[in-house]
């Protein structure tokens, strides 16, 4: 399973999002620090879920990182998050 697929599966399971887009931006970082050559090091995630409503911005980011887990986030060099309620 690709890292992008793992991200999608974990976030879908944790938040039942109304919108979820996972973009692998690794190719744009070829030759930069953190690019492992695997093609799966830099990601942008756009997620919307009603469950984020009572959370602050920091709490939302922490919740996403917790849902992904240390084992997965440890394999990712960069993770850009766009979190919304709808």
Secondary structure, DSSP 8 states (H G I E B T S, - for coil): --HHHHHHHHHHHHH--SEEEEEE-GGGGTTSTT--SSS-SEEEEEEE-GGGTTS-HHHHHHHHHHHH-HHHHTT-SEEEEEEE--
